[in-house]
Amino acid sequence: MGLKEEFEEHAEKAKTLPENTSNENKLILYGLYKQATVGNVNTSRPGIFNMKDRAKWDAWKAVEGKSQEEAMGDYITKVKQLLEGASGST
């Protein structure tokens, strides 16, 4: 299985993460996903009153400069960690 296929598989697995997954971890995944699929941030930062989108944009901006392949690898690793943590806490 290639990196892209493994990434897509883990993107599907990420949808099964428990609801109590922290916002911090969700934002990390969001930023890595956007970096892996789009590349560097290509939009302007949302306004101060749009806190949710602003946090998502900041998470994406935090991983700016990573190659798409590196972001895919980091995303896969993070999803695995979160799934292992979720199964260990039940």
PyMOL Python script that loads the backbone (N, CA, C, O; Angstrom):
from pymol import cmd

cmd.read_pdbstr("""\
ATOM      1  N   MET A   1       0.847  -1.181   0.000  1.00  0.00           N
ATOM      2  CA  MET A   1       0.000   0.000   0.000  1.00  0.00           C
ATOM      3  C   MET A   1       0.890   1.241   0.000  1.00  0.00           C
ATOM      4  O   MET A   1       1.826   1.347   0.792  1.00  0.00           O
ATOM      5  N   GLY A   2       0.592   2.157  -0.879  1.00  0.00           N
ATOM      6  CA  GLY A   2       1.361   3.388  -0.953  1.00  0.00           C
ATOM      7  C   GLY A   2       0.968   4.370   0.137  1.00  0.00           C
ATOM      8  O   GLY A   2      -0.033   4.186   0.829  1.00  0.00           O
ATOM      9  N   LEU A   3       1.765   5.404   0.276  1.00  0.00           N
ATOM     10  CA  LEU A   3       1.524   6.412   1.310  1.00  0.00           C
ATOM     11  C   LEU A   3       0.158   7.064   1.147  1.00  0.00           C
ATOM     12  O   LEU A   3      -0.569   7.240   2.124  1.00  0.00           O
ATOM     13  N   LYS A   4      -0.193   7.425  -0.090  1.00  0.00           N
ATOM     14  CA  LYS A   4      -1.477   8.098  -0.336  1.00  0.00           C
ATOM     15  C   LYS A   4      -2.651   7.198   0.057  1.00  0.00           C
ATOM     16  O   LYS A   4      -3.622   7.662   0.655  1.00  0.00           O
ATOM     17  N   GLU A   5      -2.555   5.919  -0.280  1.00  0.00           N
ATOM     18  CA  GLU A   5      -3.633   4.990   0.068  1.00  0.00           C
ATOM     19  C   GLU A   5      -3.735   4.814   1.582  1.00  0.00           C
ATOM     20  O   GLU A   5      -4.831   4.778   2.142  1.00  0.00           O
ATOM     21  N   GLU A   6      -2.569   4.703   2.240  1.00  0.00           N
ATOM     22  CA  GLU A   6      -2.564   4.563   3.695  1.00  0.00           C
ATOM     23  C   GLU A   6      -3.124   5.826   4.350  1.00  0.00           C
ATOM     24  O   GLU A   6      -3.856   5.754   5.337  1.00  0.00           O
ATOM     25  N   PHE A   7      -2.771   6.980   3.790  1.00  0.00           N
ATOM     26  CA  PHE A   7      -3.286   8.256   4.297  1.00  0.00           C
ATOM     27  C   PHE A   7      -4.809   8.292   4.183  1.00  0.00           C
ATOM     28  O   PHE A   7      -5.502   8.662   5.131  1.00  0.00           O
ATOM     29  N   GLU A   8      -5.325   7.903   3.011  1.00  0.00           N
ATOM     30  CA  GLU A   8      -6.775   7.918   2.807  1.00  0.00           C
ATOM     31  C   GLU A   8      -7.479   6.945   3.754  1.00  0.00           C
ATOM     32  O   GLU A   8      -8.563   7.236   4.261  1.00  0.00           O
ATOM     33  N   GLU A   9      -6.855   5.794   3.988  1.00  0.00           N
ATOM     34  CA  GLU A   9      -7.416   4.810   4.924  1.00  0.00           C
ATOM     35  C   GLU A   9      -7.488   5.392   6.335  1.00  0.00           C
ATOM     36  O   GLU A   9      -8.486   5.218   7.035  1.00  0.00           O
ATOM     37  N   HIS A  10      -6.422   6.083   6.749  1.00  0.00           N
ATOM     38  CA  HIS A  10      -6.404   6.664   8.097  1.00  0.00           C
ATOM     39  C   HIS A  10      -7.309   7.901   8.196  1.00  0.00           C
ATOM     40  O   HIS A  10      -7.796   8.223   9.279  1.00  0.00           O
ATOM     41  N   ALA A  11      -7.530   8.577   7.098  1.00  0.00           N
ATOM     42  CA  ALA A  11      -8.489   9.691   7.100  1.00  0.00           C
ATOM     43  C   ALA A  11      -9.890   9.148   7.391  1.00  0.00           C
ATOM     44  O   ALA A  11     -10.676   9.789   8.088  1.00  0.00           O
ATOM     45  N   GLU A  12     -10.197   7.966   6.856  1.00  0.00           N
ATOM     46  CA  GLU A  12     -11.483   7.324   7.159  1.00  0.00           C
ATOM     47  C   GLU A  12     -11.521   6.864   8.615  1.00  0.00           C
ATOM     48  O   GLU A  12     -12.535   7.028   9.294  1.00  0.00           O
ATOM     49  N   LYS A  13     -10.425   6.292   9.091  1.00  0.00           N
ATOM     50  CA  LYS A  13     -10.358   5.840  10.490  1.00  0.00           C
ATOM     51  C   LYS A  13     -10.511   7.011  11.452  1.00  0.00           C
ATOM     52  O   LYS A  13     -11.090   6.862  12.528  1.00  0.00           O
ATOM     53  N   ALA A  14      -9.991   8.182  11.067  1.00  0.00           N
ATOM     54  CA  ALA A  14     -10.080   9.362  11.935  1.00  0.00           C
ATOM     55  C   ALA A  14     -11.535   9.732  12.218  1.00  0.00           C
ATOM     56  O   ALA A  14     -11.848  10.308  13.260  1.00  0.00           O
ATOM     57  N   LYS A  15     -12.412   9.397  11.286  1.00  0.00           N
ATOM     58  CA  LYS A  15     -13.836   9.701  11.476  1.00  0.00           C
ATOM     59  C   LYS A  15     -14.452   8.857  12.581  1.00  0.00           C
ATOM     60  O   LYS A  15     -15.544   9.163  13.059  1.00  0.00           O
ATOM     61  N   THR A  16     -13.759   7.792  12.994  1.00  0.00           N
ATOM     62  CA  THR A  16     -14.279   6.908  14.039  1.00  0.00           C
ATOM     63  C   THR A  16     -13.691   7.229  15.414  1.00  0.00           C
ATOM     64  O   THR A  16     -13.963   6.525  16.386  1.00  0.00           O
ATOM     65  N   LEU A  17     -12.890   8.285  15.497  1.00  0.00           N
ATOM     66  CA  LEU A  17     -12.325   8.668  16.797  1.00  0.00           C
ATOM     67  C   LEU A  17     -13.450   9.036  17.753  1.00  0.00           C
ATOM     68  O   LEU A  17     -14.469   9.579  17.327  1.00  0.00           O
ATOM     69  N   PRO A  18     -13.279   8.748  19.037  1.00  0.00           N
ATOM     70  CA  PRO A  18     -14.343   9.058  19.997  1.00  0.00           C
ATOM     71  C   PRO A  18     -14.619  10.561  20.077  1.00  0.00           C
ATOM     72  O   PRO A  18     -13.764  11.396  19.781  1.00  0.00           O
ATOM     73  N   GLU A  19     -15.837  10.862  20.486  1.00  0.00           N
ATOM     74  CA  GLU A  19     -16.248  12.267  20.577  1.00  0.00           C
ATOM     75  C   GLU A  19     -15.446  13.033  21.618  1.00  0.00           C
ATOM     76  O   GLU A  19     -15.360  14.259  21.560  1.00  0.00           O
ATOM     77  N   ASN A  20     -14.856  12.313  22.571  1.00  0.00           N
ATOM     78  CA  ASN A  20     -14.091  13.008  23.613  1.00  0.00           C
ATOM     79  C   ASN A  20     -12.649  13.294  23.190  1.00  0.00           C
ATOM     80  O   ASN A  20     -11.831  13.697  24.017  1.00  0.00           O
ATOM     81  N   THR A  21     -12.333  13.091  21.913  1.00  0.00           N
ATOM     82  CA  THR A  21     -11.019  13.478  21.404  1.00  0.00           C
ATOM     83  C   THR A  21     -10.876  14.989  21.583  1.00  0.00           C
ATOM     84  O   THR A  21     -11.773  15.750  21.221  1.00  0.00           O
ATOM     85  N   SER A  22      -9.756  15.413  22.137  1.00  0.00           N
ATOM     86  CA  SER A  22      -9.594  16.834  22.468  1.00  0.00           C
ATOM     87  C   SER A  22      -9.594  17.706  21.211  1.00  0.00           C
ATOM     88  O   SER A  22      -9.210  17.272  20.125  1.00  0.00           O
ATOM     89  N   ASN A  23     -10.036  18.941  21.399  1.00  0.00           N
ATOM     90  CA  ASN A  23     -10.020  19.894  20.287  1.00  0.00           C
ATOM     91  C   ASN A  23      -8.598  20.109  19.789  1.00  0.00           C
ATOM     92  O   ASN A  23      -8.374  20.296  18.593  1.00  0.00           O
ATOM     93  N   GLU A  24      -7.637  20.081  20.710  1.00  0.00           N
ATOM     94  CA  GLU A  24      -6.241  20.257  20.323  1.00  0.00           C
ATOM     95  C   GLU A  24      -5.823  19.167  19.330  1.00  0.00           C
ATOM     96  O   GLU A  24      -5.198  19.456  18.309  1.00  0.00           O
ATOM     97  N   ASN A  25      -6.171  17.920  19.635  1.00  0.00           N
ATOM     98  CA  ASN A  25      -5.828  16.828  18.729  1.00  0.00           C
ATOM     99  C   ASN A  25      -6.588  16.912  17.412  1.00  0.00           C
ATOM    100  O   ASN A  25      -6.044  16.607  16.351  1.00  0.00           O
ATOM    101  N   LYS A  26      -7.847  17.325  17.487  1.00  0.00           N
ATOM    102  CA  LYS A  26      -8.631  17.494  16.254  1.00  0.00           C
ATOM    103  C   LYS A  26      -8.003  18.575  15.373  1.00  0.00           C
ATOM    104  O   LYS A  26      -7.955  18.430  14.151  1.00  0.00           O
ATOM    105  N   LEU A  27      -7.527  19.650  15.984  1.00  0.00           N
ATOM    106  CA  LEU A  27      -6.892  20.725  15.218  1.00  0.00           C
ATOM    107  C   LEU A  27      -5.567  20.272  14.607  1.00  0.00           C
ATOM    108  O   LEU A  27      -5.241  20.647  13.481  1.00  0.00           O
ATOM    109  N   ILE A  28      -4.805  19.467  15.347  1.00  0.00           N
ATOM    110  CA  ILE A  28      -3.554  18.927  14.804  1.00  0.00           C
ATOM    111  C   ILE A  28      -3.866  18.091  13.567  1.00  0.00           C
ATOM    112  O   ILE A  28      -3.212  18.234  12.534  1.00  0.00           O
ATOM    113  N   LEU A  29      -4.859  17.224  13.672  1.00  0.00           N
ATOM    114  CA  LEU A  29      -5.246  16.394  12.524  1.00  0.00           C
ATOM    115  C   LEU A  29      -5.719  17.255  11.360  1.00  0.00           C
ATOM    116  O   LEU A  29      -5.369  16.998  10.209  1.00  0.00           O
ATOM    117  N   TYR A  30      -6.512  18.270  11.661  1.00  0.00           N
ATOM    118  CA  TYR A  30      -7.011  19.155  10.616  1.00  0.00           C
ATOM    119  C   TYR A  30      -5.858  19.820   9.860  1.00  0.00           C
ATOM    120  O   TYR A  30      -5.828  19.826   8.630  1.00  0.00           O
ATOM    121  N   GLY A  31      -4.918  20.376  10.615  1.00  0.00           N
ATOM    122  CA  GLY A  31      -3.781  21.058   9.989  1.00  0.00           C
ATOM    123  C   GLY A  31      -2.958  20.117   9.123  1.00  0.00           C
ATOM    124  O   GLY A  31      -2.568  20.470   8.010  1.00  0.00           O
ATOM    125  N   LEU A  32      -2.695  18.917   9.636  1.00  0.00           N
ATOM    126  CA  LEU A  32      -1.922  17.940   8.860  1.00  0.00           C
ATOM    127  C   LEU A  32      -2.692  17.486   7.627  1.00  0.00           C
ATOM    128  O   LEU A  32      -2.109  17.305   6.558  1.00  0.00           O
ATOM    129  N   TYR A  33      -4.004  17.303   7.775  1.00  0.00           N
ATOM    130  CA  TYR A  33      -4.824  16.882   6.632  1.00  0.00           C
ATOM    131  C   TYR A  33      -4.796  17.938   5.525  1.00  0.00           C
ATOM    132  O   TYR A  33      -4.597  17.624   4.352  1.00  0.00           O
ATOM    133  N   LYS A  34      -4.997  19.184   5.920  1.00  0.00           N
ATOM    134  CA  LYS A  34      -4.987  20.267   4.926  1.00  0.00           C
ATOM    135  C   LYS A  34      -3.614  20.400   4.261  1.00  0.00           C
ATOM    136  O   LYS A  34      -3.525  20.612   3.051  1.00  0.00           O
ATOM    137  N   GLN A  35      -2.553  20.275   5.050  1.00  0.00           N
ATOM    138  CA  GLN A  35      -1.202  20.372   4.497  1.00  0.00           C
ATOM    139  C   GLN A  35      -0.956  19.220   3.521  1.00  0.00           C
ATOM    140  O   GLN A  35      -0.340  19.407   2.472  1.00  0.00           O
ATOM    141  N   ALA A  36      -1.444  18.023   3.878  1.00  0.00           N
ATOM    142  CA  ALA A  36      -1.243  16.844   3.040  1.00  0.00           C
ATOM    143  C   ALA A  36      -2.049  16.910   1.746  1.00  0.00           C
ATOM    144  O   ALA A  36      -1.596  16.432   0.706  1.00  0.00           O
ATOM    145  N   THR A  37      -3.237  17.498   1.806  1.00  0.00           N
ATOM    146  CA  THR A  37      -4.116  17.487   0.630  1.00  0.00           C
ATOM    147  C   THR A  37      -4.051  18.763  -0.204  1.00  0.00           C
ATOM    148  O   THR A  37      -4.273  18.723  -1.414  1.00  0.00           O
ATOM    149  N   VAL A  38      -3.745  19.899   0.436  1.00  0.00           N
ATOM    150  CA  VAL A  38      -3.740  21.183  -0.278  1.00  0.00           C
ATOM    151  C   VAL A  38      -2.331  21.755  -0.404  1.00  0.00           C
ATOM    152  O   VAL A  38      -1.975  22.345  -1.424  1.00  0.00           O
ATOM    153  N   GLY A  39      -1.532  21.570   0.653  1.00  0.00           N
ATOM    154  CA  GLY A  39      -0.215  22.200   0.701  1.00  0.00           C
ATOM    155  C   GLY A  39      -0.270  23.385   1.647  1.00  0.00           C
ATOM    156  O   GLY A  39      -1.118  23.435   2.537  1.00  0.00           O
ATOM    157  N   ASN A  40       0.625  24.332   1.458  1.00  0.00           N
ATOM    158  CA  ASN A  40       0.680  25.499   2.343  1.00  0.00           C
ATOM    159  C   ASN A  40      -0.611  26.307   2.314  1.00  0.00           C
ATOM    160  O   ASN A  40      -1.344  26.304   1.325  1.00  0.00           O
ATOM    161  N   VAL A  41      -0.871  26.997   3.419  1.00  0.00           N
ATOM    162  CA  VAL A  41      -2.060  27.844   3.552  1.00  0.00           C
ATOM    163  C   VAL A  41      -2.171  28.756   2.335  1.00  0.00           C
ATOM    164  O   VAL A  41      -1.202  29.401   1.932  1.00  0.00           O
ATOM    165  N   ASN A  42      -3.371  28.796   1.758  1.00  0.00           N
ATOM    166  CA  ASN A  42      -3.578  29.607   0.552  1.00  0.00           C
ATOM    167  C   ASN A  42      -4.753  30.563   0.707  1.00  0.00           C
ATOM    168  O   ASN A  42      -5.295  31.062  -0.279  1.00  0.00           O
ATOM    169  N   THR A  43      -5.143  30.814   1.961  1.00  0.00           N
ATOM    170  CA  THR A  43      -6.238  31.745   2.240  1.00  0.00           C
ATOM    171  C   THR A  43      -5.795  32.713   3.322  1.00  0.00           C
ATOM    172  O   THR A  43      -4.809  32.472   4.018  1.00  0.00           O
ATOM    173  N   SER A  44      -6.521  33.798   3.459  1.00  0.00           N
ATOM    174  CA  SER A  44      -6.193  34.744   4.523  1.00  0.00           C
ATOM    175  C   SER A  44      -6.818  34.270   5.837  1.00  0.00           C
ATOM    176  O   SER A  44      -7.792  33.517   5.842  1.00  0.00           O
ATOM    177  N   ARG A  45      -6.247  34.718   6.932  1.00  0.00           N
ATOM    178  CA  ARG A  45      -6.696  34.300   8.262  1.00  0.00           C
ATOM    179  C   ARG A  45      -8.087  34.853   8.534  1.00  0.00           C
ATOM    180  O   ARG A  45      -8.330  36.042   8.331  1.00  0.00           O
ATOM    181  N   PRO A  46      -9.012  33.996   8.996  1.00  0.00           N
ATOM    182  CA  PRO A  46     -10.367  34.470   9.325  1.00  0.00           C
ATOM    183  C   PRO A  46     -10.339  35.530  10.417  1.00  0.00           C
ATOM    184  O   PRO A  46      -9.390  35.618  11.197  1.00  0.00           O
ATOM    185  N   GLY A  47     -11.386  36.321  10.456  1.00  0.00           N
ATOM    186  CA  GLY A  47     -11.486  37.410  11.425  1.00  0.00           C
ATOM    187  C   GLY A  47     -11.607  36.940  12.860  1.00  0.00           C
ATOM    188  O   GLY A  47     -11.882  35.769  13.121  1.00  0.00           O
ATOM    189  N   ILE A  48     -11.403  37.842  13.768  1.00  0.00           N
ATOM    190  CA  ILE A  48     -11.366  37.556  15.205  1.00  0.00           C
ATOM    191  C   ILE A  48     -12.689  36.996  15.716  1.00  0.00           C
ATOM    192  O   ILE A  48     -12.693  36.268  16.709  1.00  0.00           O
ATOM    193  N   PHE A  49     -13.793  37.306  15.082  1.00  0.00           N
ATOM    194  CA  PHE A  49     -15.094  36.835  15.552  1.00  0.00           C
ATOM    195  C   PHE A  49     -15.446  35.455  15.022  1.00  0.00           C
ATOM    196  O   PHE A  49     -16.476  34.889  15.387  1.00  0.00           O
ATOM    197  N   ASN A  50     -14.607  34.922  14.176  1.00  0.00           N
ATOM    198  CA  ASN A  50     -14.818  33.588  13.629  1.00  0.00           C
ATOM    199  C   ASN A  50     -13.789  32.649  14.265  1.00  0.00           C
ATOM    200  O   ASN A  50     -12.865  32.182  13.600  1.00  0.00           O
ATOM    201  N   MET A  51     -13.965  32.382  15.556  1.00  0.00           N
ATOM    202  CA  MET A  51     -12.953  31.678  16.346  1.00  0.00           C
ATOM    203  C   MET A  51     -12.676  30.255  15.859  1.00  0.00           C
ATOM    204  O   MET A  51     -11.523  29.826  15.833  1.00  0.00           O
ATOM    205  N   LYS A  52     -13.724  29.520  15.473  1.00  0.00           N
ATOM    206  CA  LYS A  52     -13.540  28.133  15.051  1.00  0.00           C
ATOM    207  C   LYS A  52     -12.679  28.063  13.790  1.00  0.00           C
ATOM    208  O   LYS A  52     -11.698  27.320  13.743  1.00  0.00           O
ATOM    209  N   ASP A  53     -13.050  28.840  12.768  1.00  0.00           N
ATOM    210  CA  ASP A  53     -12.277  28.827  11.525  1.00  0.00           C
ATOM    211  C   ASP A  53     -10.882  29.398  11.723  1.00  0.00           C
ATOM    212  O   ASP A  53      -9.927  28.977  11.071  1.00  0.00           O
ATOM    213  N   ARG A  54     -10.777  30.348  12.619  1.00  0.00           N
ATOM    214  CA  ARG A  54      -9.465  30.936  12.925  1.00  0.00           C
ATOM    215  C   ARG A  54      -8.539  29.895  13.561  1.00  0.00           C
ATOM    216  O   ARG A  54      -7.359  29.819  13.220  1.00  0.00           O
ATOM    217  N   ALA A  55      -9.076  29.096  14.482  1.00  0.00           N
ATOM    218  CA  ALA A  55      -8.288  28.040  15.129  1.00  0.00           C
ATOM    219  C   ALA A  55      -7.863  26.992  14.102  1.00  0.00           C
ATOM    220  O   ALA A  55      -6.734  26.504  14.137  1.00  0.00           O
ATOM    221  N   LYS A  56      -8.764  26.650  13.195  1.00  0.00           N
ATOM    222  CA  LYS A  56      -8.437  25.677  12.147  1.00  0.00           C
ATOM    223  C   LYS A  56      -7.352  26.240  11.227  1.00  0.00           C
ATOM    224  O   LYS A  56      -6.421  25.526  10.854  1.00  0.00           O
ATOM    225  N   TRP A  57      -7.470  27.503  10.867  1.00  0.00           N
ATOM    226  CA  TRP A  57      -6.477  28.136   9.995  1.00  0.00           C
ATOM    227  C   TRP A  57      -5.122  28.158  10.700  1.00  0.00           C
ATOM    228  O   TRP A  57      -4.096  27.873  10.081  1.00  0.00           O
ATOM    229  N   ASP A  58      -5.112  28.498  12.000  1.00  0.00           N
ATOM    230  CA  ASP A  58      -3.863  28.531  12.773  1.00  0.00           C
ATOM    231  C   ASP A  58      -3.210  27.154  12.827  1.00  0.00           C
ATOM    232  O   ASP A  58      -1.987  27.039  12.743  1.00  0.00           O
ATOM    233  N   ALA A  59      -4.032  26.099  12.970  1.00  0.00           N
ATOM    234  CA  ALA A  59      -3.500  24.731  13.016  1.00  0.00           C
ATOM    235  C   ALA A  59      -2.853  24.369  11.681  1.00  0.00           C
ATOM    236  O   ALA A  59      -1.816  23.706  11.650  1.00  0.00           O
ATOM    237  N   TRP A  60      -3.453  24.796  10.600  1.00  0.00           N
ATOM    238  CA  TRP A  60      -2.896  24.542   9.269  1.00  0.00           C
ATOM    239  C   TRP A  60      -1.613  25.344   9.083  1.00  0.00           C
ATOM    240  O   TRP A  60      -0.619  24.822   8.577  1.00  0.00           O
ATOM    241  N   LYS A  61      -1.633  26.597   9.487  1.00  0.00           N
ATOM    242  CA  LYS A  61      -0.473  27.469   9.359  1.00  0.00           C
ATOM    243  C   LYS A  61       0.721  26.925  10.160  1.00  0.00           C
ATOM    244  O   LYS A  61       1.874  27.108   9.768  1.00  0.00           O
ATOM    245  N   ALA A  62       0.431  26.255  11.287  1.00  0.00           N
ATOM    246  CA  ALA A  62       1.484  25.731  12.156  1.00  0.00           C
ATOM    247  C   ALA A  62       2.328  24.657  11.479  1.00  0.00           C
ATOM    248  O   ALA A  62       3.476  24.438  11.865  1.00  0.00           O
ATOM    249  N   VAL A  63       1.774  23.989  10.480  1.00  0.00           N
ATOM    250  CA  VAL A  63       2.528  22.928   9.784  1.00  0.00           C
ATOM    251  C   VAL A  63       2.969  23.372   8.388  1.00  0.00           C
ATOM    252  O   VAL A  63       3.418  22.558   7.582  1.00  0.00           O
ATOM    253  N   GLU A  64       2.836  24.671   8.113  1.00  0.00           N
ATOM    254  CA  GLU A  64       3.252  25.198   6.816  1.00  0.00           C
ATOM    255  C   GLU A  64       4.733  24.894   6.572  1.00  0.00           C
ATOM    256  O   GLU A  64       5.560  25.017   7.476  1.00  0.00           O
ATOM    257  N   GLY A  65       5.046  24.503   5.359  1.00  0.00           N
ATOM    258  CA  GLY A  65       6.428  24.200   5.009  1.00  0.00           C
ATOM    259  C   GLY A  65       6.712  22.703   4.986  1.00  0.00           C
ATOM    260  O   GLY A  65       7.683  22.269   4.366  1.00  0.00           O
ATOM    261  N   LYS A  66       5.879  21.909   5.654  1.00  0.00           N
ATOM    262  CA  LYS A  66       6.040  20.445   5.577  1.00  0.00           C
ATOM    263  C   LYS A  66       5.671  20.013   4.168  1.00  0.00           C
ATOM    264  O   LYS A  66       4.758  20.568   3.555  1.00  0.00           O
ATOM    265  N   SER A  67       6.384  19.025   3.665  1.00  0.00           N
ATOM    266  CA  SER A  67       5.996  18.466   2.369  1.00  0.00           C
ATOM    267  C   SER A  67       4.674  17.733   2.547  1.00  0.00           C
ATOM    268  O   SER A  67       4.314  17.351   3.660  1.00  0.00           O
ATOM    269  N   GLN A  68       3.959  17.541   1.459  1.00  0.00           N
ATOM    270  CA  GLN A  68       2.686  16.835   1.547  1.00  0.00           C
ATOM    271  C   GLN A  68       2.905  15.402   2.033  1.00  0.00           C
ATOM    272  O   GLN A  68       2.088  14.865   2.780  1.00  0.00           O
ATOM    273  N   GLU A  69       4.009  14.787   1.608  1.00  0.00           N
ATOM    274  CA  GLU A  69       4.309  13.414   2.036  1.00  0.00           C
ATOM    275  C   GLU A  69       4.599  13.362   3.539  1.00  0.00           C
ATOM    276  O   GLU A  69       4.136  12.458   4.234  1.00  0.00           O
ATOM    277  N   GLU A  70       5.365  14.333   4.033  1.00  0.00           N
ATOM    278  CA  GLU A  70       5.676  14.391   5.462  1.00  0.00           C
ATOM    279  C   GLU A  70       4.402  14.607   6.278  1.00  0.00           C
ATOM    280  O   GLU A  70       4.220  13.995   7.331  1.00  0.00           O
ATOM    281  N   ALA A  71       3.523  15.482   5.784  1.00  0.00           N
ATOM    282  CA  ALA A  71       2.260  15.731   6.479  1.00  0.00           C
ATOM    283  C   ALA A  71       1.394  14.473   6.492  1.00  0.00           C
ATOM    284  O   ALA A  71       0.739  14.181   7.493  1.00  0.00           O
ATOM    285  N   MET A  72       1.387  13.728   5.388  1.00  0.00           N
ATOM    286  CA  MET A  72       0.631  12.473   5.348  1.00  0.00           C
ATOM    287  C   MET A  72       1.166  11.491   6.385  1.00  0.00           C
ATOM    288  O   MET A  72       0.394  10.865   7.111  1.00  0.00           O
ATOM    289  N   GLY A  73       2.482  11.360   6.451  1.00  0.00           N
ATOM    290  CA  GLY A  73       3.103  10.455   7.417  1.00  0.00           C
ATOM    291  C   GLY A  73       2.791  10.861   8.847  1.00  0.00           C
ATOM    292  O   GLY A  73       2.486  10.007   9.679  1.00  0.00           O
ATOM    293  N   ASP A  74       2.865  12.151   9.143  1.00  0.00           N
ATOM    294  CA  ASP A  74       2.566  12.648  10.488  1.00  0.00           C
ATOM    295  C   ASP A  74       1.091  12.434  10.840  1.00  0.00           C
ATOM    296  O   ASP A  74       0.755  12.109  11.979  1.00  0.00           O
ATOM    297  N   TYR A  75       0.221  12.621   9.848  1.00  0.00           N
ATOM    298  CA  TYR A  75      -1.219  12.423  10.040  1.00  0.00           C
ATOM    299  C   TYR A  75      -1.504  10.961  10.396  1.00  0.00           C
ATOM    300  O   TYR A  75      -2.246  10.675  11.336  1.00  0.00           O
ATOM    301  N   ILE A  76      -0.909  10.047   9.639  1.00  0.00           N
ATOM    302  CA  ILE A  76      -1.093   8.610   9.879  1.00  0.00           C
ATOM    303  C   ILE A  76      -0.641   8.259  11.298  1.00  0.00           C
ATOM    304  O   ILE A  76      -1.344   7.563  12.030  1.00  0.00           O
ATOM    305  N   THR A  77       0.539   8.751  11.672  1.00  0.00           N
ATOM    306  CA  THR A  77       1.075   8.483  13.013  1.00  0.00           C
ATOM    307  C   THR A  77       0.138   9.013  14.089  1.00  0.00           C
ATOM    308  O   THR A  77      -0.121   8.321  15.074  1.00  0.00           O
ATOM    309  N   LYS A  78      -0.372  10.225  13.919  1.00  0.00           N
ATOM    310  CA  LYS A  78      -1.251  10.843  14.922  1.00  0.00           C
ATOM    311  C   LYS A  78      -2.559  10.073  15.046  1.00  0.00           C
ATOM    312  O   LYS A  78      -3.041   9.856  16.157  1.00  0.00           O
ATOM    313  N   VAL A  79      -3.145   9.656  13.918  1.00  0.00           N
ATOM    314  CA  VAL A  79      -4.392   8.889  13.967  1.00  0.00           C
ATOM    315  C   VAL A  79      -4.159   7.569  14.703  1.00  0.00           C
ATOM    316  O   VAL A  79      -4.976   7.160  15.529  1.00  0.00           O
ATOM    317  N   LYS A  80      -3.038   6.905  14.399  1.00  0.00           N
ATOM    318  CA  LYS A  80      -2.717   5.644  15.090  1.00  0.00           C
ATOM    319  C   LYS A  80      -2.608   5.864  16.595  1.00  0.00           C
ATOM    320  O   LYS A  80      -3.146   5.084  17.382  1.00  0.00           O
ATOM    321  N   GLN A  81      -1.908   6.933  16.997  1.00  0.00           N
ATOM    322  CA  GLN A  81      -1.747   7.239  18.426  1.00  0.00           C
ATOM    323  C   GLN A  81      -3.106   7.469  19.091  1.00  0.00           C
ATOM    324  O   GLN A  81      -3.362   6.960  20.182  1.00  0.00           O
ATOM    325  N   LEU A  82      -3.967   8.233  18.432  1.00  0.00           N
ATOM    326  CA  LEU A  82      -5.266   8.547  19.011  1.00  0.00           C
ATOM    327  C   LEU A  82      -6.164   7.306  19.091  1.00  0.00           C
ATOM    328  O   LEU A  82      -6.893   7.128  20.066  1.00  0.00           O
ATOM    329  N   LEU A  83      -6.109   6.461  18.075  1.00  0.00           N
ATOM    330  CA  LEU A  83      -6.908   5.238  18.092  1.00  0.00           C
ATOM    331  C   LEU A  83      -6.416   4.281  19.177  1.00  0.00           C
ATOM    332  O   LEU A  83      -7.219   3.648  19.862  1.00  0.00           O
ATOM    333  N   GLU A  84      -5.094   4.176  19.331  1.00  0.00           N
ATOM    334  CA  GLU A  84      -4.543   3.327  20.392  1.00  0.00           C
ATOM    335  C   GLU A  84      -4.921   3.865  21.762  1.00  0.00           C
ATOM    336  O   GLU A  84      -5.267   3.096  22.659  1.00  0.00           O
ATOM    337  N   GLY A  85      -4.858   5.169  21.926  1.00  0.00           N
ATOM    338  CA  GLY A  85      -5.235   5.787  23.194  1.00  0.00           C
ATOM    339  C   GLY A  85      -6.717   5.584  23.494  1.00  0.00           C
ATOM    340  O   GLY A  85      -7.099   5.372  24.645  1.00  0.00           O
ATOM    341  N   ALA A  86      -7.540   5.650  22.466  1.00  0.00           N
ATOM    342  CA  ALA A  86      -8.986   5.469  22.643  1.00  0.00           C
ATOM    343  C   ALA A  86      -9.308   4.035  23.035  1.00  0.00           C
ATOM    344  O   ALA A  86     -10.163   3.799  23.889  1.00  0.00           O
ATOM    345  N   SER A  87      -8.621   3.072  22.411  1.00  0.00           N
ATOM    346  CA  SER A  87      -8.909   1.673  22.727  1.00  0.00           C
ATOM    347  C   SER A  87      -8.347   1.295  24.101  1.00  0.00           C
ATOM    348  O   SER A  87      -8.858   0.394  24.766  1.00  0.00           O
ATOM    349  N   GLY A  88      -7.299   1.992  24.509  1.00  0.00           N
ATOM    350  CA  GLY A  88      -6.702   1.717  25.815  1.00  0.00           C
ATOM    351  C   GLY A  88      -7.478   2.319  26.971  1.00  0.00           C
ATOM    352  O   GLY A  88      -7.306   1.903  28.116  1.00  0.00           O
ATOM    353  N   SER A  89      -8.329   3.293  26.687  1.00  0.00           N
ATOM    354  CA  SER A  89      -9.043   3.989  27.755  1.00  0.00           C
ATOM    355  C   SER A  89     -10.444   3.441  27.972  1.00  0.00           C
ATOM    356  O   SER A  89     -11.186   3.955  28.810  1.00  0.00           O
ATOM    357  N   THR A  90     -10.812   2.413  27.236  1.00  0.00           N
ATOM    358  CA  THR A  90     -12.163   1.855  27.409  1.00  0.00           C
ATOM    359  C   THR A  90     -12.176   0.700  28.381  1.00  0.00           C
ATOM    360  O   THR A  90     -13.231   0.121  28.637  1.00  0.00           O
TER     361      THR A  90
END
""", "prot")
cmd.dss("prot")
cmd.show_as("cartoon", "prot")
cmd.util.cbc("prot")
cmd.orient("prot")
